[in-house]
Amino acid sequence: AVLLLVLLYTLQGVPMGLGAAVSFMLQERGADYSQQAIFSLVSWPFSLKLLWAPVVDTVCLPAAGLRRSWIVPLQTIIGIAMFATADYSQNLLHGGVEQAVKPMTALYFVMHF
């Protein structure tokens, strides 16, 4: 059980790492500062975690336990979303930075929750 929680908390950081990589990719493809600033909004959910985490932690399923009642379902959803949108993200980046910034920001913003 402890190893599962360690794995899930580690996987929680994967979207943040990918968000940082996408930021560098946008910069490499010629994104200007305003486009980079828009993409930087993806980190807001993690920054505001201090405010919403107590609410999430109070809701639990007794059979699953305090933490696993929200970690397992959300990590599963995020993993499925990452696999489902991998090709979409690649196509967005090939279409040009101007068209990719806002959809990529929305996608990674949701994944940072």
PASEBA-1860 file (N, C-alpha, C; in nm, 3 decimals):
! residues 113
1> AVLLLVLL> 0.082/-0.119/0.000/0.000/0.000/0.000/0.087/0.126/0.000 ~ 0.194/0.123/0.078/0.282/0.240/0.085/0.353/0.261/-0.049 ~ 0.396/0.152/-0.111/0.463/0.164/-0.241/0.369/0.219/-0.347 ~ 0.242/0.183/-0.342/0.144/0.237/-0.435/0.131/0.388/-0.417 ~ 0.123/0.433/-0.292/0.113/0.576/-0.267/0.238/0.651/-0.312 ~ 0.356/0.593/-0.290/0.480/0.656/-0.336/0.479/0.668/-0.487 ~ 0.437/0.561/-0.555/0.429/0.563/-0.701/0.331/0.668/-0.751 ~ 0.213/0.674/-0.689/0.111/0.769/-0.733/0.152/0.913/-0.708
9> YTLQGVPM> 0.215/0.941/-0.594/0.261/1.077/-0.568/0.375/1.115/-0.663 ~ 0.458/1.017/-0.700/0.564/1.044/-0.798/0.503/1.074/-0.934 ~ 0.403/0.996/-0.973/0.337/1.019/-1.101/0.263/1.152/-1.106 ~ 0.229/1.204/-0.990/0.161/1.332/-0.984/0.249/1.443/-1.042 ~ 0.379/1.427/-1.035/0.471/1.528/-1.087/0.497/1.518/-1.236 ~ 0.454/1.411/-1.302/0.480/1.394/-1.445/0.417/1.506/-1.528 ~ 0.291/1.544/-1.509/0.237/1.654/-1.589/0.313/1.786/-1.568 ~ 0.364/1.808/-1.447/0.440/1.930/-1.423/0.572/1.928/-1.501
17> GLGAAVSF> 0.637/1.813/-1.504/0.760/1.800/-1.581/0.735/1.816/-1.729 ~ 0.627/1.757/-1.777/0.593/1.773/-1.918/0.557/1.917/-1.951 ~ 0.491/1.984/-1.859/0.459/2.125/-1.879/0.584/2.210/-1.893 ~ 0.686/2.180/-1.814/0.813/2.251/-1.825/0.879/2.220/-1.958 ~ 0.872/2.095/-2.003/0.931/2.057/-2.132/0.859/2.126/-2.247 ~ 0.727/2.134/-2.240/0.650/2.201/-2.346/0.685/2.349/-2.349 ~ 0.705/2.408/-2.234/0.746/2.548/-2.228/0.876/2.570/-2.304 ~ 0.973/2.481/-2.284/1.099/2.491/-2.358/1.079/2.467/-2.507
25> MLQERGAD> 0.991/2.375/-2.540/0.963/2.348/-2.681/0.899/2.469/-2.749 ~ 0.809/2.535/-2.679/0.747/2.655/-2.735/0.852/2.764/-2.756 ~ 0.941/2.779/-2.660/1.046/2.879/-2.673/1.138/2.845/-2.791 ~ 1.170/2.719/-2.805/1.258/2.674/-2.914/1.193/2.696/-3.050 ~ 1.062/2.689/-3.055/0.989/2.708/-3.182/0.954/2.853/-3.208 ~ 1.004/2.943/-3.126/0.989/3.085/-3.153/0.874/3.154/-3.084 ~ 0.824/3.098/-2.976/0.716/3.164/-2.902/0.768/3.293/-2.841 ~ 0.689/3.399/-2.852/0.732/3.525/-2.792/0.698/3.525/-2.642
33> YSQQAIFS> 0.735/3.633/-2.574/0.718/3.638/-2.429/0.570/3.633/-2.387 ~ 0.482/3.694/-2.464/0.340/3.693/-2.426/0.283/3.551/-2.437 ~ 0.325/3.477/-2.539/0.279/3.339/-2.551/0.336/3.252/-2.440 ~ 0.459/3.275/-2.402/0.517/3.201/-2.291/0.448/3.236/-2.159 ~ 0.408/3.362/-2.146/0.337/3.404/-2.024/0.200/3.337/-2.016 ~ 0.132/3.324/-2.129/0.004/3.254/-2.131/0.023/3.109/-2.089 ~ 0.126/3.044/-2.143/0.147/2.903/-2.108/0.189/2.887/-1.962 ~ 0.250/2.988/-1.904/0.292/2.976/-1.764/0.173/2.965/-1.668
41> LVSWPFSL> 0.053/2.995/-1.716/-0.066/2.982/-1.632/-0.096/2.837/-1.592 ~ -0.031/2.741/-1.659/-0.057/2.600/-1.626/-0.015/2.566/-1.483 ~ 0.071/2.644/-1.424/0.118/2.613/-1.289/0.024/2.667/-1.180 ~ -0.076/2.743/-1.214/-0.166/2.799/-1.114/-0.235/2.695/-1.028 ~ -0.289/2.586/-1.084/-0.355/2.488/-0.996/-0.262/2.434/-0.888 ~ -0.138/2.408/-0.924/-0.044/2.357/-0.824/-0.011/2.465/-0.721 ~ -0.001/2.589/-0.765/0.028/2.699/-0.673/-0.087/2.722/-0.575 ~ -0.208/2.700/-0.621/-0.325/2.721/-0.536/-0.367/2.594/-0.461
49> KLLWAPVV> -0.286/2.491/-0.468/-0.316/2.364/-0.403/-0.335/2.381/-0.252 ~ -0.266/2.475/-0.195/-0.278/2.502/-0.053/-0.422/2.536/-0.013 ~ -0.495/2.600/-0.106/-0.631/2.640/-0.077/-0.732/2.527/-0.095 ~ -0.716/2.447/-0.201/-0.817/2.346/-0.229/-0.783/2.207/-0.176 ~ -0.659/2.183/-0.136/-0.622/2.050/-0.086/-0.698/2.009/0.041 ~ -0.720/2.098/0.138/-0.796/2.055/0.256/-0.938/2.009/0.223 ~ -1.000/2.071/0.124/-1.135/2.029/0.084/-1.130/1.889/0.024 ~ -1.033/1.865/-0.063/-1.020/1.734/-0.127/-0.989/1.627/-0.022
57> DTVCLPAA> -0.905/1.658/0.073/-0.865/1.560/0.174/-0.977/1.524/0.272 ~ -1.078/1.609/0.287/-1.186/1.578/0.380/-1.286/1.479/0.322 ~ -1.290/1.468/0.188/-1.382/1.375/0.124/-1.309/1.242/0.103 ~ -1.362/1.135/0.158/-1.297/1.005/0.141/-1.400/0.893/0.141 ~ -1.358/0.785/0.081/-1.437/0.662/0.085/-1.372/0.573/0.191 ~ -1.442/0.537/0.295/-1.380/0.460/0.404/-1.317/0.328/0.357 ~ -1.375/0.265/0.257/-1.321/0.138/0.209/-1.186/0.157/0.138 ~ -1.168/0.271/0.075/-1.044/0.297/0.000/-0.938/0.361/0.086
65> GLRRSWIV> -0.977/0.430/0.187/-0.880/0.500/0.270/-0.881/0.649/0.240 ~ -0.815/0.725/0.325/-0.819/0.870/0.315/-0.758/0.923/0.186 ~ -0.641/0.878/0.151/-0.572/0.933/0.034/-0.611/0.863/-0.096 ~ -0.622/0.733/-0.091/-0.646/0.658/-0.214/-0.783/0.684/-0.275 ~ -0.876/0.738/-0.200/-1.009/0.761/-0.255/-1.009/0.871/-0.361 ~ -0.908/0.957/-0.365/-0.901/1.058/-0.471/-0.776/1.046/-0.555 ~ -0.667/0.992/-0.502/-0.543/0.983/-0.579/-0.556/0.883/-0.694 ~ -0.606/0.765/-0.666/-0.613/0.660/-0.768/-0.705/0.702/-0.884
73> PLQTIIGI> -0.827/0.747/-0.858/-0.912/0.786/-0.972/-0.855/0.904/-1.052 ~ -0.803/1.004/-0.983/-0.751/1.120/-1.057/-0.625/1.087/-1.136 ~ -0.537/1.007/-1.080/-0.416/0.968/-1.155/-0.453/0.882/-1.275 ~ -0.553/0.800/-1.262/-0.599/0.719/-1.375/-0.655/0.809/-1.485 ~ -0.736/0.905/-1.447/-0.793/0.999/-1.545/-0.683/1.080/-1.613 ~ -0.587/1.129/-1.537/-0.478/1.208/-1.594/-0.393/1.122/-1.687 ~ -0.367/0.998/-1.649/-0.289/0.909/-1.735/-0.360/0.882/-1.867 ~ -0.489/0.856/-1.861/-0.567/0.833/-1.983/-0.568/0.960/-2.068
81> AMFATADY> -0.585/1.075/-2.005/-0.585/1.202/-2.079/-0.450/1.227/-2.146 ~ -0.341/1.194/-2.079/-0.209/1.215/-2.138/-0.189/1.126/-2.259 ~ -0.229/1.000/-2.250/-0.218/0.911/-2.366/-0.309/0.955/-2.480 ~ -0.431/0.997/-2.445/-0.528/1.036/-2.547/-0.488/1.164/-2.620 ~ -0.419/1.253/-2.551/-0.386/1.383/-2.611/-0.242/1.393/-2.660 ~ -0.165/1.285/-2.652/-0.025/1.291/-2.695/-0.014/1.326/-2.842 ~ -0.088/1.260/-2.927/-0.084/1.287/-3.070/-0.141/1.426/-3.100 ~ -0.245/1.464/-3.028/-0.306/1.596/-3.045/-0.205/1.707/-3.013
89> SQNLLHGG> -0.130/1.690/-2.905/-0.030/1.790/-2.867/0.079/1.802/-2.974 ~ 0.123/1.689/-3.025/0.226/1.690/-3.128/0.176/1.760/-3.253 ~ 0.053/1.733/-3.293/-0.004/1.799/-3.410/-0.019/1.949/-3.388 ~ -0.055/1.989/-3.267/-0.067/2.132/-3.237/0.067/2.202/-3.254 ~ 0.173/2.142/-3.205/0.304/2.204/-3.214/0.352/2.212/-3.359 ~ 0.315/2.115/-3.440/0.356/2.120/-3.581/0.275/2.223/-3.659 ~ 0.156/2.257/-3.609/0.072/2.355/-3.676/0.117/2.499/-3.657 ~ 0.207/2.523/-3.566/0.254/2.659/-3.540/0.230/2.698/-3.396
97> VEQAVKPM> 0.321/2.777/-3.344/0.315/2.816/-3.204/0.193/2.902/-3.174 ~ 0.158/2.991/-3.266/0.047/3.083/-3.241/-0.084/3.009/-3.216 ~ -0.106/2.902/-3.292/-0.230/2.826/-3.276/-0.221/2.727/-3.159 ~ -0.101/2.691/-3.116/-0.084/2.586/-3.017/-0.089/2.634/-2.873 ~ -0.057/2.759/-2.849/-0.037/2.804/-2.711/-0.165/2.793/-2.627 ~ -0.275/2.845/-2.674/-0.396/2.844/-2.591/-0.452/2.704/-2.568 ~ -0.463/2.617/-2.672/-0.511/2.482/-2.643/-0.416/2.403/-2.553 ~ -0.285/2.422/-2.572/-0.188/2.352/-2.488/-0.197/2.402/-2.344
105> TALYFVMH> -0.219/2.531/-2.327/-0.235/2.587/-2.193/-0.357/2.526/-2.124 ~ -0.468/2.518/-2.195/-0.589/2.460/-2.136/-0.568/2.314/-2.100 ~ -0.504/2.240/-2.188/-0.479/2.097/-2.165/-0.392/2.075/-2.042 ~ -0.282/2.145/-2.032/-0.192/2.125/-1.918/-0.247/2.188/-1.790 ~ -0.327/2.292/-1.802/-0.392/2.351/-1.685/-0.480/2.246/-1.617 ~ -0.558/2.174/-1.697/-0.645/2.071/-1.643/-0.564/1.958/-1.582 ~ -0.453/1.921/-1.648/-0.371/1.811/-1.597/-0.296/1.846/-1.469 ~ -0.278/1.975/-1.441/-0.207/2.014/-1.319/-0.295/2.006/-1.195
113> F> -0.425/1.988/-1.211/-0.511/1.973/-1.094/-0.481/1.838/-1.035
END
